[in-house]
Every structure is written in C-alpha cells, then in structure tokens.
Amino acid sequence: MKSRKVSLKDIAHSAGVSTALVSYVLSGKEKEYRVGLDMALKIKAIAKELKYQPNLLAKGLRSGKTYTIGLIIADISNPFFANIAREIEDEAEKNGYTVIIGSSDENAARSWKLMNVLINRQVDGFIIVSAENSEKLVYQLVEIGMPFVLLDRHFPEIQTDFVVTNNAKASYDACRHLIERGYKKIGLIAYKSDLFHMRERIRGYRQALNDNRMGFRANWLKEVYFETIAVEIRQAIDDMVSAESPVDALIFATYGLAINGLKYINELRLKVPDDLGIVSFGQAEVFDLYYCPITFMKQPIELLGKTAVDVLVKKILNPDEEQIQISMDATLVERESSTART
C-alpha cells in the first residue's frame, strides 16, 4: 500500500503552528516574515523527520519556474569536472534547485543537442563549460533570453556572465615555480585549441620564460588534438626529450594530458623528477598515488561551483541583473615531482 505524502499541514500540526508559517520557513522566507530562529529550526527538523518532499510541480505552476538548472560540462570522466558538478549540485540544492547534467565530450554539436534537450525540459537556466566552436550556442541563449553562466571557459569576444580561473597567471606561476627550482629547459604540452583558456595557459607559460630571460624554443611547446591525444602525446614527448636541446621539465596544461603523458614517461623509463620535473593543471587523487607525487595547480573547485550557482540564481530571479564576470586564482600545490635541482 502506497504511503500518504506528507503535507505542510502535517508539519504544522506537529510543530503547533500555522501552515503559512511552515510554508515561509521551508521556502527560505523565515527572515522576511521574522520567524524566530528556534522555531525555524524546529520546523525544518520536523520536515526532515517526516521526510517531507516539496511539490515542485505545484510550486513551478505558481511561479512559472521548474526549479531545475541545466549543467553542460566538457568531460564527465575528468575528475575536475566531476568534482565541480558535485559542488554545483550541492549548492543548487541549498537554493531549492535540481541539476540536470550532460557531458559534451568536448564536442560543439553534442553541446548544441544537450542545450535543446534541456530547453525542452524547461530548465530555468544553464551553467556551461563550453566546448570549442560552441559560440553559436552562447548566441542562441542570449537571443532567447535564457539565463546562463559560462564556467571555467568563456569567449572574450562575447559579453556574458562567467566564472573562471585566471589561466594565464596559473600557467605563469607553474613555469616560474620550475624556474625557481633550477629547471632550465621547460616545456609545455597543451591542447591544440582556439578556446581562450587554453591560449591563456600558453601565453602565461611563454610570459614566464620571457620575464625570467629563459628564452623560448619552438620545440618546447607541443599542442595535441583532444581526439588523438594518446598517439600525439607520445610523439610530442619523443620530440621534446630527444631534441638537440631536450627539456628538463614539463608542464601539462590539463589533467588528461598529464595522465597520458605520465604513462608514456613511465614506458620510456624516465624518472620524475631526476630526468623530468613535472607540474600539471587539474587536481586528482591519482597525482598523490603516482610513485612521485605530482605538483599541480589547484583550481578553487568549491568556490567556482558555488559562485556559478549564485550568479545564475541571481540571473534567474532578476534577468536585468548587471553582468557578472569573475576570475579566480589557482594555487600551486608542491609535491615531489618538481623537487629542486642540485
């Protein structure tokens, strides 16, 4: 026999208050209606004990909203995106929203398809980690007046709300760290991409070399395609370590590049950090499990996710809210892979 659904009236009866008072508390309006803290906590505790589930359909019909957010991320297999999706889910729940997640697999056509599916599901807004060549998607959302926030990546030529990491500074700091540890020939492996965040990582790396009078050799920078990473990264590392002026350190511009690169470095029987110092973007437990724990640039995942939700909710509630563009710093977490040269 199906159990009866708990109602606001049930909670009100248990708390000894009016149904309206319960409604104010569970909709987050206790301060607005000056409900005492003790009473608000009591009502929430009773709701939790009775396993109350709000009627989102009825709520949506009254407000014209579905209280759902569409999240399109680049690659769900990447721990960075998986972790940031979890942060977004948690923060959205605090704000009364449910998140529907789709992974574009770094494919603009798939991003477009996901956008249309989620629009048909009547989401109230989007948080998007853009794939390359997905400017059309962004322009479409602007045209239809859909609230959205770009996360981690944005298009500087399109004025939008975004929450990102300062990628040029992060890459600059990674390179400078290796220079300060005594490395002289520092290479960078990045994706061959026109996405702004990747171009910024390359720019920051080259700027650090220039500012420290290290010079730059074309062979020290390799760009590989996402679709053929496993093959191309092997050729890139071969070129970099067997050149007339071989690198003595490598920066990997993403987690995926680092994992593929470290596998091949092991095959070559090169020792980290004796033969190659390593710094990578993207934090993951595997970096600590490697025989030589990997130094990495830690992006503020929790703050990025929380801020993206906060910005989007503001836009949903007030479409005329001024544009919000936020850039956050990454911090270097030093491990044994970039031990100073003696």
N, C-alpha and C positions, 0 to 999 in steps of 0.2 A: 504494500500500500504506500502510495506516494505521500511524503510528509508535507504538511501545510507550510507555505512560505511565511517566514517571519515578517511582520509589518512594522511600520513606525508606531502604530497603536500598541503593539505588543511591548515594544521597548518603553514607550511612555507609561504603560501600566506598571511595568516592573520598576521604573525609576520614580514613579509617583509624580509625574509632571505631564504637561500637555503635549499632544502630538506635534504642535507647532514648534515647541521648544526643542524637541528631538530633531525635527527637520532642520532647524537653524544650526544645531551642533554638527550633524552628520553632513551638512553641505558646506561646512567650514565658515559659517557666518556667526559663530558664537561671540566674537569680539564686537561685530557690528550690532548685535542685539543685546550686548552686555550680559551675556550668560556667565555666571561665576565659574572660575577655573575648576573648582571641586565638582560642581555639577556637570560640567562639560566632560571631565574625565570619567565620572560615574556613568554617564550616558554612553560614552564610547566603549567603556568596559562591558556594559550590558549588551551592547550591539555585537561586540566580539564574542561574548559568551553564548549568545543566542544564534551566532553565525548568520547575522543579517547580511543579505545581499541586496544592494540598491537596484531598483528597477530602472536600468539605464535607458530602455526604450521609452518609458513614460517621461523620464527626465529629458530625453532628446526631443520628444514631440513638443514638450512645453517650451524648450529653449531654441529649437531649430538646429541643435548640435547632436553629434553622435558620441562625443567624448572619446574619440579614437584619433590616434596620431599615426601617420604612415612614416615608417623609417626605411629608407633605401640606403643600404650600406654597400661598400665596394666588394668585399670578400669576407664572407662569414667564417671561412677557415682560418683567417688571420686573427691571432689572439687579440691584437689591438682592437679590431672592430667587434669581435665577440664580447670583449670586456666593456667597450663603450656602449654597446647595445644593452647590456645588463644595467649599466648606470642609467641609461635613458629610460628603461622600463621602470626601474625603481623610483626615479624622480617623477616620471609621468603618473605613476600610481598615487604618489603623495598629492598630486594636483587633480586627482579624480579622472585620469585618462588611461585608456588601454592603448598599447602599442602593437601595430601590425608590422612585422619585419619582412623585408625582401632583400635578397642579395643580388646585385647586378653582375657579379663576377667580372668587374671592370669592363662592362660592355654597354655602350650607349643605347643600342637597340633594346636590350633587356631592361635598362633603366626606364626607357620610354614605355615599354609594356607594363612594367610594375606600376608606374605612375598612373596609367589609365585604369588598371585594375583597382588600385586603391581609391582613385577618384570615384569610380563606380560603387565602391564600398562606402562612399560618403564620409571619408575621413575629414576631420576639421582642419588639418594642416599637415605639413611634411617637415621632416628633418632628413637631409640628403647629403650623403658623401658622394660627390659627383664622379662619374666615370669620364674618361676622355671623350671629347666631341659630344658632350651632352648639353651644350649651350641651348639647343632647341627646347629641351625640357624646361630649363630655367625660364626662358622667354615665355613658354606656354603658361607656366604657373603665374607669372607676372600678369599676362594678358587676361587670365580668367579671374584674377584677384584672389588666388588661393594663398593663405598664409604659409610661409615656408622659411626655413633657416638652412643655410649651407654649413656643413660641419666638416672640419679638417681640411677641406679644399674649397676654393672659390675661384670665380672668374673675375679678375680685377677690372675688366672692361664692362662688366655688368654690375650695376649698382644694386646690391642685395644685402639682406641681413646675413651675417656669417659669424661663426665662432671657430677659430683656427689656432694652430700653433705658429709661432714665428719661426718658420722653417729656415730662413737664411741665417738667423742668429744661432739656431740649434746646430746647423752644419758648420758654421764658423767656429763655434765652441768645441765641437768634436775634433776638428782639424787642429785648432790651437792646442788642445789638450795633448794630442800626439806630438806636436812640435815641442811643447814644454817637457815632454817625457824623453826627448832626444831623438825622435824619428826624423829622418832627413828626406825620405822619398815616399810621400804619402799619396796613395791612390784612392779613387772613389769609384764605386760601382753603383750606377743608378738605372732607373728605367728610361728607355727612350720614349719620351712623352712630352707633349706640349702643356700638360697640366701645370698650373702655376706653382703648386707646392714643390713639385719635382725640380722645376727650373730654379726655384729659390734655394733648394738644397745644394744644387750645383754651384749657384752663384756664391753662396756663403762659403763653401769649400775653397773656391778659387780666390775669394777675397782674403781668406785667412792666409793662404800661401803668399799672396802679394804683400799683405801687410807685414809679414814676417820675413820678407825677402828670400823666400824659398824658391822662387821661380815656379814655372809650370811646364810640364812636358805633356804633349797630346796623349802619349801612351799611358799616362797616369789616370786618365778619365775614360771609363768604359760605360756605354749605355746599351742595355739589352731590352728586348721586347718581352712583355709580360707573358705572351702566348708561347714563347720558345725559350723561357728562362733556363730550363735545365741544360739545354745544349749550349746556348750562348754564353752562359756564365763560366762554363768550363774553358771555352776559347778565350774569354776575357782574362781569366786568371792566368792561363798559359802565357798569353801575350805580356802580361804585366810582370810576371816573375822570371821570364826568360829573356827579357829585353836587355839591350846593352846597358841600360841604367834601370835595373829592376827595383820595384817598390819594396820598402821595408815595413810598410803598414798599409792597411786597407780600412776605408770607411764604407759600410754598406748602408745605402740610403733607405732600405726598408727591411722589415723582419724576413719577408720571403726571400729577398736577395741574400740575406745573411745565412739562412738555413741551407739554401742551395750552395752557397759559396763555401761554407764551413765543411760540408760533406765532401766537396772536391778537394779542399785543402788537406783533409784527412787522407784522401786517396793518394795525394801527392807526397804524403808523409812529411809535410811541412809542419813545424812546431810553432804553436802560438804560446807566448809571444817571441820566442827566440828567433824564429825566421820571419814572422809577420806579426806586427801589432794589429789589434782589431778593435774597432769601435762600430757599433751599429745603432740605427734607429729601431724603435719598437721593442717594448719590454715584454718578456715572456719567461716563464719558469725554465724553459729549456736552456736559456742563457746561463743559468746558475748550475745546470746539470752537465754542461759541457766540461770536459776534463780540465779546461782552463776557463773559468767563468768569464763571461763576455762583458766588457764595458759597454754601456748603452746610454742613449739619450732618452730620458724618461719624460714622456709627454703627460700632461696632467689629465689623465683619463676621466677621473671622477668629476673634476671641475668642468672639463669640456662637455661631458654629457649633461650635467646638472644645468649648466649655463644655456646650452642649446634648448633644453626643455623650457627653462624660464623665459627665454627670449620668444620662443614660439607661442607659449601660453599668453604672453602679453599681446602678441600679434593677433591671436585668435579673439581675445577679449576686446581688443581695441585696434582694428585694422589701420587706423590713422596714426598709430604709434610711430614716433620718429625711427628712422633706420638705425639699427644697432650693429656695429661691426667691432668684434673683439678679437684681439691677438694675444695669445698667452705664451710664456716662455717655457721651454723644456729645460730639464736639469740633467747634468751628466752624473751617472752612477758609475763610479770607477770600480772595476774588477781587475783580475789578474791579466786579462788579455792585452792591457796597454801598460804593463809594467815598464818602468823607466829603463832606458838603455844605459849600460855602464860603459 
